[in-house]
Amino acid sequence: MQRDAMLTQLGYAPNEALLTQLQKIEENTVGYKKIQKHIMDLHDHLKADSSYVAMSNSEDYFKIKVEATNATTAEIAHEKIKHFSDKFKVTINKLDNKETYYITGFHH
């Protein structure tokens, strides 16, 4: 998938700064090519749960943000994220005291 298409699918208006940020994320994410499509699929699946995948502003990773306002919807989002991680062998790191994960890469 082209970088500008990926940015658009994530809800960004592509520009040079965002393309550069995405390139850094790609380079920093272990096995990125193997999981790129799965990251986009996860983003689509999470929309129903008021959650999404975005580019982190502070780290060169994709982040998964759970913004569900009720506990049931939030739990569903967390289950989808765990399923994504287990099924596609993706390493995710949950931030302490936040409803946010970083996608750090593919593991064997």
Number of C-alpha atoms within 10 A of each C-alpha: 8 6 15 17 13 17 18 11 13 16 12 14 12 14 11 9 9 16 16 12 18 21 13 14 20 20 13 16 20 17 16 18 13 14 18 16 13 16 21 15 13 20 20 16 16 22 15 13 21 16 24 22 24 18 20 18 10 6 13 20 23 23 21 27 22 24 17 19 11 10 9 11 17 18 14 16 26 21 12 16 21 14 14 18 20 12 10 15 15 25 19 21 13 14 10 8 6 9 15 19 22 22 25 21 22 19 11 7
